Amino acid sequence: MIKVQSSFQSQQALVKTLLKQDSASSRASGADARARPVNTQSAADSLTDSLEELGAIFGEKVEKSTKGLNRRQINTQHLRSNRGAVERIERLGELYQMLDGQQQDRLETRMNALKSVLAKGPEPDAGELVEAADNDPARCNLMLRMVLREADSRGDTQTANAASHGLERLDEQFGDLVRAGLNTAPAIASFTTDPAEKQGMRDLYYNGIVKHQSPSVILDSLLERFGREQFMPGLRTLQRALSEDIASLAPSISARSLHKIQLGLSEAGQLTHLIANSDKLLDDLRSRGKIPPSALGGIEMTRRLLNVAETGLQGRDINAIGKEFAGEKPEAQMIFFNGLLPLMNNMPPMLWRDRNHRPEAAKLLRSVIGMLVDNEHKAAAKG
């Protein structure tokens, strides 16, 4: 077993140095940090250097893959590149602060957990490393670089090699998320200085853009997280983050996929009209006693429509939405569905994951409306 050759005092000194910040800046920060720009230029310059290196690494891997080199050759080159990258980064603490804010105690706890994973052996598990960094691959990348720089400065080759291998494994398994987190850090830092908000925005980007690659998932998550008032500021932040990801030397996913998402989000401003029209429909039907009162409003209806755009519409979905917004009575559901149909048809085309989802959903909804009308006529004839 490899033991990390560092004292607690040296680690504390490293953490304090990395998170050092002038007192004027500390006094200026308030409790409510949302949507408040911060000065990120210095850290952004450092991040640019780091991302250029990541881009070079990413490009080398692609080029070598096309030439048919085996995996071990690529990994060895990547290891050397990582070591060189760390030596050229001078302000890792500033990068970490831009990514995560000034949380010295949290960083110390995370560093202890990370070093415990590295001490298990020379080939650390990427999943365990990310877990030690509170499940954020981008944060894990910076922390490993901090450990590597410290180990190099002390001549601790065992820890340095373990950290280098950790960076290698991290890139193999979580490279897209690492690039996403680092590429978008300046945009998110300009939106908020609150570490929890930063993490929330990164998680939203990881899930909606890197994992699902879906404007609908992104917008639904924004509505869930920010509601009506902060929806547009949150959306603009994600659009800036997406632009920075596209412009980087090493985008999180393919530029083509990112551009497609960007087009979808460019039409997202129309979502405010969809929310307003949904509110108007519900208020009108409730005021006239056509559907029962409910706490559900335009945001909830819009989120249901975004889910339809993402996954399509099934019979069970119609039944659930009808009961949710119009209650159990078929006549109330029929009236509600008649109002829902034009709202669904007017959703921006780029929000639909599959171009067939909209016509199929409209056809199914019309069929259900027709069935409810027929049932109403039959009931009237019997009466």
KADA-V172468 format. One record per helix or strand. SS is the DSSP state (a for helix, b for strand). FROM is the first residue (numbers start at 1). LEN is the number of residues. Records with the same first field share a line. If there is no record, write none. Layout:
SS->FROM-LEN ; FROM-LEN
//
This chain:
a->8-11 ; 23-6 ; 41-26 ; 71-18 ; 92-9 ; 104-15 ; 126-7 ; 137-18 ; 157-35 ; 195-17 ; 215-12 ; 231-17 ; 255-12 ; 268-20 ; 298-14 ; 315-12 ; 330-16 ; 349-3 ; 355-28
b->34-1 ; 192-1
//
